[in-house]
Amino acid sequence: MCEIGTSLEEQQHLAAQYRSKIFFSEYERQQVFVEPFKIAKYPITNKQFHEFTTSTGYQSPYITVYSDASEDFHPVRVISYRDAYAFCQWYGCRLPTEIEWMKAAGGATGLLYPWGNEWHSSKCNNGEDLTVNKHVIRLRNSGGARTTPVDHFLLGSSYYGVMDMVGNVWEITNSFFLSNLTSTVYDLYEDTTEPQVETYDSWSLDAKEYVVLKGGSVRTNRLAMRCGSRLLKHTARWSGDLVGFRCAAFM
């Protein structure tokens, strides 16, 4: 058994503080049974994904040509659900479910962040300035945001020793979004020069078409770094410049 999710009281507090319904889309605090599974210690890197495309000839309309050896061990990004699924088929693994991801990140007791219940900006690659002004969490200019090697933040590992669970790049799961809420996606989590604001009712919502992303990115603040936070994206129509994935497998 493990604990996951956000308490109803905390959801209500965050929703009132940030004037958004997005927090009510998160799992409520609860105990769940999770079948034994394995999960990769690190997200898939540029080098690993390059080996996949070289070996198979796989092509994606989103991924730029990989050529910078200095970023071999940075997480691969600009990934779609289709890209991640294809890699897993080749590698002999699968994507983790959202609940598996939350257990790997928050441990059996459902920690707020992988390292504990207190925020530490130095433990992950994030977009938050150290200045917190009452209700507004200020972000630094994200225009030059860069990813870091997947083993860079050693003190940010989870209870199980899983690295880079939050920050750097969002991670695709194999779970689909089951909520009919209407709320902006980027209004709280991300500061962009040209915000790509989408709403949950931008398209007619088919739960099987919207995959859950976890963990936030180098452009997001502490709200997105919580183990219980979640973001949804359309599986067929979308890839993001700071979206990657890691592998999992049944025991």
QUIWONOR-V69673 format. One record per backbone hydrogen bond with DSSP energy under -0.5 kcal/mol. NH is the residue of the N-H (numbers start at 1). CO is the residue of the C=O. Records with the same first field share a line. If there is no record, write none. Layout:
BEGIN
NH=CO / CO
END
This chain:
BEGIN
2=32
3=108
4=30
6=27
11=7
12=8
13=9
14=10
15=11
16=12
17=13
18=14
19=15
20=15
24=21
25=22
26=23
29=6
30=4
32=2
34=32
35=33
38=249
40=247
44=245
46=74
47=72
49=45
50=46
51=47
52=48
53=49
54=50
55=51
56=52
57=53
69=67
71=68
72=69
74=71
75=148
76=44
78=240
79=243
82=235
84=80
85=81
86=82
87=83
88=84
89=85
90=86
91=87
92=88
93=88
94=248
96=246
101=97
102=98
103=99
104=100
105=101
106=102
107=103
110=107
111=106
113=116
116=113
123=120
124=121
126=124
127=217 / 220
129=138
132=130
133=131 / 136
134=132
136=133
137=135
138=131 / 136
140=127
145=142
150=73
152=149
154=152
156=153
157=154
158=162
160=104
161=158
163=41
167=215
168=125
169=167
170=242
171=214
172=244
173=212
174=96
177=210
179=177
183=181
185=198
189=185
190=186
191=219
192=190
195=192
197=195
200=183
202=199
206=204
207=205
209=206
210=207
211=209 / 233
212=175
213=231
214=171
218=168
220=217
221=189
224=221
225=221
226=222 / 223
227=112
229=226
231=213
233=211
235=209
238=234
240=79
243=240
244=170
248=94
249=38
251=36
END
